[in-house]
């Protein structure tokens, strides 16, 4: 696949030039495990991030300031207030949006907020909402 652009918006095309995704995204990451993190223009900020699949179905709504794929069908998301959390590919909350920072090292997530630092094993996270 290749990236195609028009009027400062981007999408993916195949080797014959056929659109794989619409050319409507401000940013478009390479697909990873079938997920594409991308952003769209937003009314009250420069852009909002979400996740689509290769069929261009929305997996994670375009409602976040930043999204990072961490594997195992999970994403670290940063909301407008700056708080981060973890959601899965079904848009279910795995770690609430209450952390200032979340990092991943192997299977361990380290989450920091005013109450201190907590560590979580990514394999042991369960849906909380």
N, C-alpha and C positions, 0 to 999 in steps of 0.2 A: 504494500500500500504506500501511497505518497500523500503528502499534504498539498492541498490546493487552496489558494486564497483569492478573495474578491472583496474590494472595498474594506480592507483591513479585517475581514472575517475569514475564518478558515474551516476546512473540513477535510475528509479523507476521500481519495479517489483510488480506483484500481488501476492496473497497468494499461487498460484500454481507455482510461479517462472517465469512466463511469463513477458517479458519486456513490461512495459507501455511506458517508454521513452527509447531512446538509452542510452547506458552506454558510454557517451562521455563528460560529464560535470564535471568541476572542483568543482563547488559548485552547490547545488540544494536545494532551499527552499521548505518547505511544500506548497502544493497548497492552494491558498487563493482566493475565489470567482472565481475559475477556472483558475487562473494565477499561473505560476511557475516562479519565478525569479531564474535564473541560470547564470553560467559563463562558458566560454570556453577559452582554451589557445589562447593567442594572439601573434602575430609576434613581436610587438614592446613594449609590456608590459606583465606582468605576466598573466593577464586575462582581459576579457571584459565581461560585464554583459548585459543580454537581458532578454526578457520574452517570454515564450512559453505557449501554452494552453495544456490541457490534451491530445490533439491529436498530440502534438508536433509541431504544426504550430507556426512559429515565430510571436509574437504579437508586440514586441518591438525589433528592431534589436540589435545584439550584438555589441554595439558601445559605451558603457558607462562604467565609472569607478565604478559607484555605482547606484543602483536602489532601491527605497523603495516604496512599495505599500501603498497608502493612502486611499484606498476605492473609491467608486463611479467611478470605472474603470479608475482611475488616478494614476500616478506614479511621485515621485520626482526623477529626474535623475541628476547625476553629470558627466559632460563631462571631457575630458582629460585636459583641461585648468583649471579645478577646479570649473568652474561656474556651478550653478544648475538652474534647471527650472522644469516645470511640463508638462508632456505629457499625453495624454489619450490612451486608449487601441487601438485606430486606428492610433497611432503614430502621432497625431496632437498636435501641441504646444498649451498649455493652458497658461503657463507663460514662457516667453523667457529665454534662458540660459544666464542670465546676473546677477544672484544673487550669492553672496558668500555662503549663507546659507539659507535654507528654512526649517522651522519646522511647525509641525501641532499640534494644540490643539483643539480637537473637530472638528468643521467645519471651523475653522479659520487657514489660512496659514499665517505665518509671514516670510517675505522675507527681507533679509538684503544685502546691497551692499554699495559701497562708497558713494552713494547718501542718505543713511539713511535706515530706516526701513519702510516697507509697509505691510499692512494687507489685506488679501483677504478672502472672504467667498467662500469656496469650491463649494457651491451650485450656485454661481453666475459667475463662470469662463466661459468664452466663447473662442472658438477657435480663435487664432490670426494668425495662419498660417497653 
